[in-house]
Amino acid sequence: MSARFPLSRRALLSGVSAAAALAVLRPVPGRAADPVKGGTLTVAADTEPRNLNPAIVASNGVFYVASKVVEPLAEMAYDGQLTPLLATGWTGSPDGRSITFTLRDGVTWHDGKPFTAADVAWSATEIWAKKQNLGRVLFKDLDAVDTPDDRTAIFRFRQPTPLQLIENALPAVTAVLPKHLFDGTDIDKNPHNEQLIGTGPFLYKEHKPGEYYLLERNPSYWGENQPYLDRIVYRVLPDRGAIAAAHEAGEIQLSAFSAVPLEELERLKALPDLAVVRKGYEGITYQLTVEVNHRRKELADVRVRRAIAHAIDQGYVVDTIFRGFAAASTGPVPKTGVPFYTADVATYAFDPRKAEALLDEAGYPRQGGGARFAIRLLPAPWFEQTRQMGDYLRQALQAVGIDATLVGNDDAAHIKAVYTDHDFDLAIGSPVYRNDPAISTTILYRGGLPAGVPFANQYGYDDAAMNALIDQAAVELDPAKRIALYQQFQARAADQLPLIVAAEFTFITVASRKLHNVATNPRWATSSWADTWLEG
């Protein structure tokens, strides 16, 4: 299931390879030996999520604020390992039916109550497995969580569950809630879905709608000598041009998730006080996809889907729609998705003549030298690039004889049309890859899903071979065998093209050069910022 930003202003950008994604366009200066304590960090926020609870809504717009307050069991790190947070260690049983977590001692909730294994057990069974957009898939086989003592939580599964998968999911899926504030309440209406109480380095203090969120330093945080900042102010700036102006005026020290318009970056990175950083998003790579309604006879033919792929100039998509800040994709796992990614798959070079030949072969010749057939194309409204891709694809299809009519909707109407009503032929989407194919990617390809599940396979595609690969990988305990299965999954997806992945992109941060420890992990904007500090 794909998490996404709730509004369209979150946009663009990635490196052209995993290595390039680690590059910094203009390096932040070397770290000083001794971090400075104190100071207010003012950052741009271009959305105001209605629900800030990351245990329920695992999306980057929520994590941006909430990850400083509510902590998961572990966080991603650049060395390929995980940084322990509320869990200090974990082991899986040989049969894959249990995972034992050792929890951190001496942690307190922001209201002074002790953090215990009961909080983890309740969060897992009552929230992650039942209510969270990602966890409902990942923890569907969670049977119970045993708590033999306050520092131990034993997750028990009805089916073998790979430790590798759960480890990869820990940063995005395991935000822990205080049981004593949620248990026995109407969870959906609990005021602490916004007035967050967590264990993290910052306390939630205030939200003034349309103006700001305010977080303040947690003086009782378990992290040694952290956090450094006194407070973080998220200034609500829905206009992206205003964010660039606020940087120039020194009114903000940070904007994340490519909140600054691309056309402003060259000018801003030339300013001596600002750095433009392309690092820190490798764990949350987005993809630009063409979703295909297989209920439509013409589109159910793989030759037609391959023709559409050949009609798309990925170079144009990368260079013009993303202005070079993206990469061409080969399939459902992006190049940043190591160790699962493989380039050993079928590819479809831009070749309109081949596209036309495939359409002729499929039995759809041009009628009187004109169109072969007509379709309805629905670009997702939440990114500039999804809308622009709709305009481009309409022209690309017209060039090979497919008459596409663009249908524009707002967020809610688009989700209903594509994922509930299936009232589309092609749609432009933007799923996110979160560190493991089983977290938010295979759900785009698995057949037999109930109608109405957003950011899932609602395309009428149901392939026995694909389903078997997905199901086998879901219970494969050996990491090497599991990787091999997901590489076969990519090969099958590239061959059959149930949907077409045109490009992959992440984001850019603009930061004051006085701000230190920026982009220190692959999910930095959605992590705690406990070690981030500001020069006086």
C-alpha positions as CSV (number, residue, x, y, z in Angstrom):
1,M,0.0,0.0,0.0
2,S,1.5,3.3,-1.0
3,A,1.8,6.1,1.5
4,R,1.9,9.6,0.0
5,F,1.7,13.3,0.8
6,P,-1.8,14.5,1.2
7,L,-1.4,17.6,-1.0
8,S,0.1,18.2,-4.4
9,R,2.9,20.5,-3.4
10,R,5.3,17.7,-2.3
11,A,7.2,17.1,-5.5
12,L,10.1,15.7,-7.4
13,L,13.6,14.8,-7.5
14,S,16.1,12.0,-7.2
15,G,19.6,11.1,-8.4
16,V,20.3,9.2,-11.5
17,S,21.6,6.2,-9.5
18,A,22.0,5.0,-6.0
19,A,25.4,6.6,-5.8
20,A,24.1,9.9,-7.2
21,A,21.3,9.8,-4.7
22,L,23.9,10.0,-2.0
23,A,25.5,13.1,-3.5
24,V,25.2,16.6,-2.0
25,L,24.9,19.3,-4.7
26,R,26.6,21.7,-2.4
27,P,28.1,20.2,0.7
28,V,27.1,21.3,4.1
29,P,30.3,22.4,5.9
30,G,32.3,20.1,8.1
31,R,30.8,19.2,11.4
32,A,32.2,21.2,14.4
33,A,33.7,19.1,17.1
34,D,31.3,20.2,19.8
35,P,27.6,20.6,18.9
36,V,25.9,23.6,20.3
37,K,22.9,23.2,22.6
38,G,20.0,25.6,22.2
39,G,18.3,27.6,19.5
40,T,15.1,27.5,17.5
41,L,15.0,25.7,14.2
42,T,12.3,27.1,11.9
43,V,11.3,24.9,9.0
44,A,8.8,25.1,6.2
45,A,5.6,22.9,6.3
46,D,3.5,23.0,3.2
47,T,0.8,20.7,4.6
48,E,-1.2,20.3,7.8
49,P,-2.2,16.6,8.2
50,R,-5.6,16.1,9.9
51,N,-4.2,13.1,11.9
52,L,-0.6,13.4,13.1
53,N,-0.5,9.9,14.6
54,P,2.3,8.0,12.8
55,A,1.1,4.7,14.2
56,I,-2.1,5.0,12.3
57,V,-1.1,7.1,9.2
58,A,2.4,6.0,8.0
59,S,3.0,8.8,5.5
60,N,5.9,11.2,5.0
61,G,3.7,14.3,5.7
62,V,2.8,12.9,9.1
63,F,6.3,11.6,9.9
64,Y,7.8,15.0,9.1
65,V,6.4,16.4,12.3
66,A,5.5,13.3,14.4
67,S,8.8,11.5,14.2
68,K,10.4,14.0,16.5
69,V,7.7,13.1,19.2
70,V,6.7,9.5,18.7
71,E,9.5,6.9,18.2
72,P,9.6,3.6,16.3
73,L,11.5,0.6,17.5
74,A,14.5,1.3,15.2
75,E,15.6,3.7,12.4
76,M,17.5,3.2,9.2
77,A,21.2,3.9,8.9
78,Y,23.6,4.3,5.9
79,D,25.7,1.3,6.8
80,G,22.7,-1.0,5.9
81,Q,22.0,-1.7,9.5
82,L,19.4,-0.3,11.8
83,T,19.9,2.2,14.6
84,P,18.2,0.9,17.8
85,L,15.7,3.3,19.3
86,L,12.9,1.9,21.6
87,A,14.2,-1.6,20.9
88,T,17.9,-2.4,21.6
89,G,17.9,-5.8,20.0
90,W,15.7,-8.5,18.3
91,T,16.0,-12.1,17.2
92,G,13.8,-14.3,15.1
93,S,13.0,-18.0,15.8
94,P,14.2,-20.6,13.3
95,D,10.6,-21.4,12.2
96,G,9.7,-17.7,11.6
97,R,6.8,-17.7,13.9
98,S,8.2,-15.5,16.6
99,I,10.4,-12.4,17.0
100,T,11.7,-11.4,20.4
101,F,12.4,-7.7,21.0
102,T,14.5,-6.4,23.9
103,L,13.3,-3.0,24.8
104,R,15.2,0.1,26.1
105,D,15.3,0.6,29.8
106,G,14.8,3.9,31.5
107,V,12.4,5.5,28.9
108,T,9.5,7.6,30.0
109,W,6.5,9.0,28.1
110,H,6.2,12.7,27.9
111,D,3.6,12.7,30.7
112,G,6.1,10.9,33.0
113,K,4.6,7.4,32.8
114,P,7.1,4.6,32.2
115,F,7.5,3.0,28.8
116,T,7.0,-0.8,28.9
117,A,6.5,-3.8,26.8
118,A,2.8,-3.4,27.3
119,D,2.9,-0.3,25.1
120,V,4.6,-2.2,22.3
121,A,2.2,-5.2,22.6
122,W,-0.9,-3.0,22.5
123,S,0.4,-0.8,19.7
124,A,1.2,-3.8,17.6
125,T,-2.0,-5.8,18.1
126,E,-4.5,-2.9,18.3
127,I,-3.0,-0.3,16.0
128,W,-0.4,-1.5,13.5
129,A,-2.2,-4.8,12.7
130,K,-5.7,-3.3,12.6
131,K,-5.6,0.4,11.7
132,Q,-2.3,1.4,10.1
133,N,-2.3,1.8,6.4
134,L,1.0,-0.3,6.0
135,G,0.8,-2.4,9.1
136,R,-2.5,-4.0,8.2
137,V,-0.6,-5.8,5.5
138,L,2.7,-6.5,7.2
139,F,1.1,-7.7,10.5
140,K,-1.9,-9.5,9.0
141,D,-0.5,-12.8,10.5
142,L,0.3,-11.4,13.9
143,D,-1.4,-13.6,16.4
144,A,-0.3,-12.1,19.8
145,V,2.5,-10.3,21.5
146,D,3.7,-11.8,24.8
147,T,5.2,-9.6,27.5
148,P,7.1,-11.9,30.0
149,D,8.5,-8.7,31.6
150,D,8.5,-4.9,31.0
151,R,11.6,-5.1,28.7
152,T,10.6,-8.0,26.5
153,A,8.0,-8.3,23.7
154,I,7.6,-11.5,21.8
155,F,5.7,-11.2,18.6
156,R,4.0,-14.5,17.6
157,F,2.8,-15.1,14.0
158,R,0.2,-17.5,12.6
159,Q,2.4,-18.0,9.5
160,P,6.2,-18.0,9.0
161,T,7.2,-14.3,8.8
162,P,10.7,-13.3,7.5
163,L,12.8,-11.5,10.1
164,Q,14.3,-9.6,7.1
165,L,10.9,-8.1,6.3
166,I,10.1,-7.1,9.8
167,E,13.5,-5.5,10.2
168,N,13.1,-3.5,7.0
169,A,9.7,-2.4,8.2
170,L,10.7,-1.2,11.7
171,P,11.4,2.4,10.9
172,A,8.2,3.2,9.0
173,V,5.7,0.9,10.7
174,T,6.4,0.6,14.4
175,A,5.7,4.0,16.0
176,V,4.8,3.1,19.6
177,L,1.8,4.7,21.3
178,P,1.2,5.1,25.1
179,K,-1.4,2.3,25.9
180,H,-2.6,4.2,29.0
181,L,-3.8,7.1,26.9
182,F,-5.4,5.1,24.0
183,D,-6.7,1.8,25.4
184,G,-10.4,1.9,26.0
185,T,-11.0,5.1,24.0
186,D,-12.4,5.8,20.6
187,I,-9.0,5.6,19.0
188,D,-10.1,7.5,15.8
189,K,-11.3,10.4,17.9
190,N,-8.6,10.4,20.6
191,P,-7.2,13.9,21.0
192,H,-3.7,12.5,21.2
193,N,-3.9,11.8,17.5
194,E,-2.8,15.4,17.2
195,Q,-1.7,16.4,20.7
196,L,1.0,13.7,20.6
197,I,2.5,12.1,23.6
198,G,5.6,10.1,22.8
199,T,9.0,9.1,24.0
200,G,11.0,11.2,21.5
201,P,13.4,14.0,21.8
202,F,10.8,16.8,21.4
203,L,7.5,17.5,23.1
204,Y,4.4,18.5,21.1
205,K,3.3,21.9,22.4
206,E,1.0,23.7,20.1
207,H,-0.7,23.8,16.7
208,K,-2.1,27.0,15.4
209,P,-3.9,26.1,12.2
210,G,-2.6,28.0,9.2
211,E,0.4,29.3,11.1
212,Y,2.6,26.7,12.8
213,Y,3.3,23.6,14.8
214,L,5.6,24.0,17.8
215,L,7.8,21.3,19.4
216,E,10.0,21.9,22.4
217,R,13.0,20.0,23.8
218,N,12.3,17.0,25.9
219,P,14.5,17.5,29.0
220,S,14.0,13.9,30.1
221,Y,14.9,12.2,26.8
222,W,16.8,8.9,27.1
223,G,19.4,9.9,24.4
224,E,22.7,11.0,26.0
225,N,23.2,14.8,25.7
226,Q,20.4,15.0,23.2
227,P,18.4,16.7,21.8
228,Y,20.4,19.9,21.0
229,L,17.7,22.2,19.7
230,D,15.5,24.0,22.2
231,R,12.5,24.0,19.8
232,I,11.3,23.3,16.3
233,V,8.8,25.6,14.7
234,Y,7.0,24.2,11.6
235,R,5.9,27.3,9.8
236,V,2.9,26.6,7.5
237,L,3.8,27.9,4.1
238,P,1.5,26.3,1.5
239,D,2.9,28.5,-1.3
240,R,6.2,27.0,-2.7
241,G,7.4,30.4,-3.9
242,A,7.0,31.8,-0.4
243,I,9.2,29.0,0.9
244,A,12.0,30.1,-1.4
245,A,11.5,33.7,-0.4
246,A,11.6,32.7,3.3
247,H,14.9,31.0,2.8
248,E,16.4,34.1,1.1
249,A,15.1,36.3,4.0
250,G,16.6,34.0,6.6
251,E,13.1,33.4,8.1
252,I,13.5,29.6,7.9
253,Q,16.5,27.4,8.2
254,L,15.2,24.3,6.5
255,S,12.7,23.0,3.9
256,A,12.4,19.4,3.1
257,F,10.7,17.1,0.5
258,S,11.5,19.4,-2.4
259,A,9.3,22.2,-1.0
260,V,11.3,24.8,-3.0
261,P,10.4,25.0,-6.7
262,L,12.9,23.3,-8.9
263,E,13.5,26.4,-10.9
264,E,14.6,28.2,-7.8
265,L,17.3,25.7,-6.7
266,E,20.1,27.0,-8.9
267,R,19.7,30.5,-7.6
268,L,19.4,29.4,-4.0
269,K,22.4,27.1,-4.0
270,A,24.5,30.0,-5.2
271,L,23.7,31.9,-2.0
272,P,26.6,31.6,0.5
273,D,24.3,30.8,3.5
274,L,22.3,28.0,1.9
275,A,23.1,24.4,1.0
276,V,21.1,22.2,-1.4
277,V,21.2,18.6,-0.3
278,R,20.1,15.5,-2.2
279,K,20.9,13.0,0.5
280,G,18.6,11.7,3.2
281,Y,15.7,10.3,1.2
282,E,17.1,7.0,-0.1
283,G,14.7,5.0,2.1
284,I,11.6,6.6,0.7
285,T,12.0,6.5,-3.1
286,Y,8.9,7.4,-5.2
287,Q,8.1,6.1,-8.6
288,L,6.1,7.6,-11.5
289,T,3.8,4.9,-12.9
290,V,1.2,4.3,-15.6
291,E,-1.6,2.3,-14.0
292,V,-3.5,0.0,-16.4
293,N,-7.1,-1.1,-16.1
294,H,-6.9,-4.7,-17.3
295,R,-10.7,-4.9,-17.4
296,R,-10.4,-3.0,-20.7
297,K,-10.0,-5.6,-23.5
298,E,-7.4,-3.7,-25.4
299,L,-5.3,-3.1,-22.3
300,A,-5.5,-6.7,-21.1
301,D,-3.3,-7.6,-24.1
302,V,0.3,-7.5,-23.1
303,R,1.3,-6.4,-26.6
304,V,-0.7,-3.2,-26.1
305,R,1.0,-2.6,-22.8
306,R,4.4,-3.1,-24.3
307,A,3.4,-0.7,-27.1
308,I,2.6,1.9,-24.5
309,A,5.9,1.3,-22.8
310,H,7.7,1.8,-26.2
311,A,5.7,5.0,-26.8
312,I,7.1,6.6,-23.6
313,D,10.4,8.5,-23.9
314,Q,11.9,8.0,-20.4
315,G,14.6,10.4,-21.3
316,Y,12.0,13.1,-21.8
317,V,10.3,12.2,-18.5
318,V,13.6,12.5,-16.6
319,D,15.1,15.5,-18.4
320,T,11.9,17.6,-19.0
321,I,9.3,16.7,-16.5
322,F,11.8,16.2,-13.7
323,R,14.5,18.5,-15.2
324,G,17.1,15.9,-14.7
325,F,16.3,15.2,-11.0
326,A,15.0,11.7,-11.5
327,A,16.1,8.3,-13.0
328,A,14.6,6.1,-15.6
329,S,13.0,3.0,-14.0
330,T,13.3,-0.7,-15.0
331,G,10.5,-2.0,-12.8
332,P,8.8,-2.2,-9.4
333,V,12.0,-2.0,-7.3
334,P,14.1,1.2,-7.7
335,K,17.8,1.3,-8.0
336,T,18.1,2.5,-4.4
337,G,16.3,-0.7,-3.3
338,V,19.4,-2.8,-2.5
339,P,19.8,-5.7,-2.0
340,F,16.6,-6.5,-3.9
341,Y,17.1,-4.5,-7.1
342,T,18.1,-6.2,-10.3
343,A,18.7,-4.7,-13.7
344,D,18.4,-8.1,-15.4
345,V,14.9,-7.6,-16.7
346,A,13.2,-6.7,-20.0
347,T,13.4,-3.1,-21.0
348,Y,11.4,-1.0,-23.5
349,A,13.4,1.6,-25.4
350,F,11.6,4.6,-26.8
351,D,10.5,3.4,-30.2
352,P,7.2,4.7,-31.6
353,R,7.6,2.5,-34.7
354,K,7.9,-0.6,-32.6
355,A,4.9,0.6,-30.6
356,E,2.8,0.9,-33.8
357,A,3.9,-2.5,-35.0
358,L,2.8,-4.1,-31.7
359,L,-0.6,-2.4,-31.9
360,D,-1.1,-3.6,-35.4
361,E,-0.1,-7.1,-34.3
362,A,-2.6,-7.0,-31.5
363,G,-5.4,-6.3,-34.0
364,Y,-5.8,-2.5,-33.5
365,P,-4.9,-0.9,-36.8
366,R,-5.4,2.8,-37.3
367,Q,-8.9,3.6,-38.5
368,G,-8.8,5.6,-41.7
369,G,-5.2,6.5,-40.8
370,G,-6.3,8.0,-37.5
371,A,-6.9,6.6,-34.0
372,R,-6.9,2.9,-33.2
373,F,-9.0,3.2,-30.1
374,A,-9.9,5.8,-27.4
375,I,-9.1,5.7,-23.7
376,R,-9.6,7.8,-20.5
377,L,-6.4,8.9,-18.8
378,L,-6.5,10.1,-15.1
379,P,-3.4,11.7,-13.8
380,A,-3.1,11.8,-10.0
381,P,-3.5,15.3,-8.8
382,W,-1.0,15.4,-5.9
383,F,2.3,16.1,-7.7
384,E,3.1,18.6,-10.5
385,Q,4.9,15.7,-12.1
386,T,1.9,13.3,-12.2
387,R,-0.1,16.0,-13.8
388,Q,2.6,16.8,-16.3
389,M,3.1,13.1,-17.1
390,G,-0.6,13.0,-17.9
391,D,-0.2,15.8,-20.5
392,Y,2.9,14.1,-21.9
393,L,1.4,10.6,-22.1
394,R,-1.7,11.9,-23.9
395,Q,0.6,13.3,-26.6
396,A,2.8,10.2,-26.7
397,L,-0.2,7.9,-27.1
398,Q,-1.7,10.1,-29.8
399,A,1.6,9.8,-31.8
400,V,1.1,6.0,-32.0
401,G,-2.7,6.1,-32.7
402,I,-4.3,5.9,-29.2
403,D,-6.7,8.7,-28.5
404,A,-6.4,9.6,-24.8
405,T,-8.8,12.0,-23.1
406,L,-7.5,13.6,-19.9
407,V,-9.8,13.5,-16.8
408,G,-8.9,15.7,-13.9
409,N,-10.0,15.1,-10.4
410,D,-9.2,16.3,-6.9
411,D,-7.5,13.9,-4.5
412,A,-10.6,12.2,-3.1
413,A,-12.3,11.9,-6.5
414,H,-9.2,10.4,-8.1
415,I,-8.8,7.8,-5.3
416,K,-12.5,6.8,-5.6
417,A,-12.4,6.6,-9.4
418,V,-9.2,4.5,-9.6
419,Y,-9.3,2.3,-6.5
420,T,-13.0,1.9,-5.7
421,D,-15.0,2.5,-8.9
422,H,-12.3,1.4,-11.3
423,D,-13.6,4.1,-13.6
424,F,-10.4,4.7,-15.7
425,D,-8.4,3.1,-18.5
426,L,-5.0,4.5,-17.7
427,A,-4.0,6.5,-14.6
428,I,-0.8,8.2,-13.5
429,G,0.3,7.2,-10.0
430,S,3.3,7.7,-7.6
431,P,3.8,4.7,-5.3
432,V,6.6,4.9,-2.7
433,Y,9.1,2.1,-2.2
434,R,9.9,1.7,1.5
435,N,13.0,-0.5,1.9
436,D,11.4,-3.8,1.1
437,P,9.2,-5.1,-1.7
438,A,6.7,-6.5,0.7
439,I,6.1,-3.3,2.6
440,S,4.3,-1.2,-0.1
441,T,5.2,-2.7,-3.6
442,T,3.9,-6.2,-4.0
443,I,0.5,-5.0,-3.1
444,L,0.4,-3.2,-6.4
445,Y,0.8,-6.6,-8.2
446,R,-1.0,-9.2,-6.1
447,G,-4.3,-10.3,-7.5
448,G,-7.5,-11.0,-5.5
449,L,-7.5,-7.9,-3.3
450,P,-10.8,-6.5,-2.1
451,A,-12.1,-3.4,-3.9
452,G,-11.6,0.0,-2.5
453,V,-8.1,-0.5,-1.1
454,P,-6.1,2.7,-2.0
455,F,-2.6,2.4,-3.5
456,A,-3.1,-1.3,-4.2
457,N,-3.7,-3.5,-7.2
458,Q,-7.2,-2.4,-8.2
459,Y,-6.3,-2.8,-11.9
460,G,-8.0,-6.2,-12.5
461,Y,-4.6,-7.8,-13.0
462,D,-4.5,-11.3,-11.5
463,D,-1.7,-13.5,-12.7
464,A,-1.1,-16.9,-11.1
465,A,2.6,-16.9,-11.6
466,M,3.0,-13.4,-10.1
467,N,0.7,-14.3,-7.2
468,A,2.8,-17.4,-6.5
469,L,6.1,-15.4,-6.4
470,I,4.6,-12.9,-4.1
471,D,3.1,-15.5,-1.8
472,Q,6.3,-17.6,-1.7
473,A,8.5,-14.6,-0.9
474,A,6.1,-13.5,1.9
475,V,7.0,-16.6,3.9
476,E,10.5,-17.3,2.7
477,L,12.8,-17.1,5.8
478,D,16.2,-17.3,4.1
479,P,17.3,-13.8,3.1
480,A,19.2,-14.9,0.0
481,K,16.3,-17.0,-1.3
482,R,13.9,-14.1,-0.5
483,I,16.1,-11.7,-2.5
484,A,16.2,-14.2,-5.4
485,L,12.4,-14.5,-5.4
486,Y,12.0,-10.7,-5.5
487,Q,14.3,-10.5,-8.4
488,Q,12.1,-13.1,-10.2
489,F,9.2,-10.9,-9.3
490,Q,10.9,-7.9,-11.0
491,A,11.5,-10.0,-14.1
492,R,7.9,-11.1,-14.3
493,A,6.7,-7.5,-13.8
494,A,8.9,-6.2,-16.6
495,D,7.8,-9.0,-18.9
496,Q,4.0,-8.7,-18.3
497,L,3.9,-4.9,-17.5
498,P,0.8,-5.0,-15.3
499,L,1.7,-1.4,-14.7
500,I,4.5,0.7,-16.4
501,V,7.1,2.3,-14.2
502,A,8.5,5.3,-16.0
503,A,10.8,7.0,-13.5
504,E,11.9,7.0,-9.9
505,F,12.5,10.1,-7.7
506,T,13.1,11.2,-4.2
507,F,13.5,14.7,-2.8
508,I,15.8,17.7,-2.0
509,T,16.4,19.6,1.2
510,V,17.4,23.2,1.3
511,A,19.2,24.1,4.6
512,S,21.0,26.9,6.3
513,R,24.8,26.3,6.5
514,K,24.5,26.9,10.2
515,L,22.4,23.7,10.5
516,H,24.5,20.6,11.3
517,N,23.8,16.9,11.1
518,V,21.5,17.2,8.1
519,A,20.7,14.0,6.1
520,T,22.4,11.7,8.5
521,N,20.2,8.7,7.6
522,P,18.2,7.5,4.6
523,R,14.9,8.7,6.2
524,W,16.3,11.9,7.7
525,A,13.4,14.2,7.1
526,T,11.1,11.6,8.7
527,S,13.5,10.8,11.6
528,S,13.9,12.3,15.1
529,W,16.5,15.1,14.5
530,A,17.8,14.4,18.0
531,D,21.4,15.0,16.9
532,T,20.7,18.0,14.7
533,W,22.0,21.3,16.0
534,L,22.2,25.0,15.0
535,E,25.1,27.4,15.2
536,G,24.5,30.5,17.2
